[in-house]
Amino acid sequence: MSRSVLVTGGNRGIGLAIARVFVEAGDKVAITYRSGEPPQELISLGVLAVRCDITDSEQVEQAYKEIEDKHGAVEVLVANAGITKDTLLMRMSEEDFASVVDTNLTGTFRVVKRANRGMLRAKKGRVVLISSVVGLLGAAGQANYAASKAALVGFARSLARELGSRNITFNVVAPGFVDTDMTKVLTDEQRAVIMQQVPLGRYAQPEEIASVVSFLASDNAAYITGAVIPVDGGLGMGH
Ligand SMILES: NC(=O)c1ccc[n+]([C@@H]2O[C@H](COP(=O)([O-])OP(=O)(O)OC[C@H]3O[C@@H](n4cnc5c(N)ncnc54)[C@H](OP(=O)(O)O)[C@@H]3O)[C@@H](O)[C@H]2O)c1
């Protein structure tokens, strides 16, 4: 089985690890990247890399056209691209808030809506949204990010109800702290405080998120929809 898979933000971090597992499974994988050059490693594995800023509907449309042309309609979508702009509420500008929501929530809406066209026609599809434990727990200095990630749960669950009868599943993965560029900005002191709250006492590796995404896209997960799967070392237990 070789499906047409799209991973947004698949050029680094968690998205890159997700792209790799689908390639290893023999799927036709496309990634989007926003800046720089896509990793040579993926290109040599035959991955289609499409430049696309998910805050721009026209770029999303063009990316889908190219993917459909080369791989056929997207059957598995992993909406992974996301940003942080952390600061305390008193210092948070409207732009800090709006740009995080525009990428993490509205950007996800743009790519999911466009993928749905082909999934409806095919009468099947798998959509996995990458949220965060922070969307469930909250975090001081991350009101914009937490709000955008919490919103993905309501978004996915509404679509799970709306499109379940069309054999399209929508699930959310909520990672805890993962070793990527996004968390490299934290100080040693901040890391130590976080680790005290993680029962497993360590950060996740991106591959540990990727394996859960791969499961949700597999036949073994055919009866799972509207679920929020924590991959957080126990940090968010009970939420
Ligand atoms: N790392 C963690 O601890 C952690 C925890 C929970 C959830 N997450 C979530 O997991 C996802 C991936 O995180 P990560 O740690 O791998 O982050 P990362 O290393 O910072 O990578 C973010 C990815 O998103 C892409 N991106 C950002 N804005 C975009 C836009 N407007 N259009 C298209 N692509 C855009 C980036 O592209 P460029 O390379 O072009 O910038 C990059 O590929 C994010 O949604 C994040 O919120 C991360």
The ligand as a Tripos MOL2 file, in Angstrom:
@<TRIPOS>MOLECULE
LIG
   48    52     1     0     0
SMALL
NO_CHARGES

@<TRIPOS>ATOM
      1 N1          9.0810   20.6600   20.2190 N.am      1 LIG1
      2 C1          8.1810   20.5000   21.1550 C.2       1 LIG1
      3 O1          8.4980   20.3460   22.3400 O.2       1 LIG1
      4 C2          6.7290   20.4450   20.7970 C.ar      1 LIG1
      5 C3          5.8210   20.0820   21.7950 C.ar      1 LIG1
      6 C4          4.4700   20.0120   21.5150 C.ar      1 LIG1
      7 C5          4.0190   20.3290   20.2400 C.ar      1 LIG1
      8 N2          4.9020   20.6860   19.2770 N.ar      1 LIG1
      9 C6          4.3550   21.0070   17.9650 C.3       1 LIG1
     10 O2          4.9000   20.1440   17.0040 O.3       1 LIG1
     11 C7          4.9730   20.8070   15.7310 C.3       1 LIG1
     12 C8          6.4050   20.7410   15.2090 C.3       1 LIG1
     13 O3          7.2480   21.3200   16.1850 O.3       1 LIG1
     14 P1          8.8430   21.2550   16.1380 P.3       1 LIG1
     15 O4          9.3040   21.2010   17.5420 O.co2     1 LIG1
     16 O5          9.2880   20.2770   15.1510 O.co2     1 LIG1
     17 O6          9.1150   22.7520   15.6360 O.3       1 LIG1
     18 P2         10.2620   23.3760   14.7250 P.3       1 LIG1
     19 O7         11.4930   22.5500   14.7840 O.co2     1 LIG1
     20 O8         10.2970   24.8070   15.1420 O.co2     1 LIG1
     21 O9          9.6260   23.2450   13.2570 O.3       1 LIG1
     22 C9          8.4510   23.9370   12.9290 C.3       1 LIG1
     23 C10         8.0770   23.5900   11.5190 C.3       1 LIG1
     24 O10         6.8860   24.3290   11.1580 O.3       1 LIG1
     25 C11         7.1570   25.0480    9.9580 C.3       1 LIG1
     26 N3          6.3580   26.2880    9.8890 N.ar      1 LIG1
     27 C12         6.2540   27.2440   10.8170 C.ar      1 LIG1
     28 N4          5.4570   28.2270   10.3720 N.ar      1 LIG1
     29 C13         5.0500   27.8660    9.1340 C.ar      1 LIG1
     30 C14         4.2240   28.4620    8.1510 C.ar      1 LIG1
     31 N5          3.6430   29.6720    8.3340 N.pl3     1 LIG1
     32 N6          4.0210   27.8110    6.9900 N.ar      1 LIG1
     33 C15         4.5960   26.6190    6.7740 C.ar      1 LIG1
     34 N7          5.4080   25.9990    7.6530 N.ar      1 LIG1
     35 C16         5.6290   26.6320    8.8190 C.ar      1 LIG1
     36 C17         8.6340   25.3360   10.0140 C.3       1 LIG1
     37 O11         9.1140   25.6930    8.7330 O.3       1 LIG1
     38 P3         10.5090   26.5210    8.5880 P.3       1 LIG1
     39 O12        11.6170   25.5280    8.7680 O.co2     1 LIG1
     40 O13        10.4530   27.0860    7.2460 O.co2     1 LIG1
     41 O14        10.4920   27.5660    9.6640 O.co2     1 LIG1
     42 C18         9.1570   24.0080   10.5190 C.3       1 LIG1
     43 O15         9.1830   23.0710    9.4810 O.3       1 LIG1
     44 C19         4.5000   22.2410   15.9800 C.3       1 LIG1
     45 O16         3.1370   22.3530   15.6360 O.3       1 LIG1
     46 C20         4.6700   22.4060   17.4770 C.3       1 LIG1
     47 O17         3.8070   23.3600   18.0070 O.3       1 LIG1
     48 C21         6.2490   20.7660   19.5220 C.ar      1 LIG1
@<TRIPOS>BOND
     1     1     2 1
     2     2     3 2
     3     2     4 1
     4     4     5 ar
     5     4    48 ar
     6     5     6 ar
     7     6     7 ar
     8     7     8 ar
     9     8     9 1
    10     8    48 ar
    11     9    10 1
    12     9    46 1
    13    10    11 1
    14    11    12 1
    15    11    44 1
    16    12    13 1
    17    13    14 1
    18    14    15 2
    19    14    16 1
    20    14    17 1
    21    17    18 1
    22    18    19 2
    23    18    20 1
    24    18    21 1
    25    21    22 1
    26    22    23 1
    27    23    24 1
    28    23    42 1
    29    24    25 1
    30    25    26 1
    31    25    36 1
    32    26    27 ar
    33    26    35 ar
    34    27    28 ar
    35    28    29 ar
    36    29    30 ar
    37    29    35 ar
    38    30    31 1
    39    30    32 ar
    40    32    33 ar
    41    33    34 ar
    42    34    35 ar
    43    36    37 1
    44    36    42 1
    45    37    38 1
    46    38    39 2
    47    38    40 1
    48    38    41 1
    49    42    43 1
    50    44    45 1
    51    44    46 1
    52    46    47 1
@<TRIPOS>SUBSTRUCTURE
     1 LIG1         1 GROUP 0 **** ****
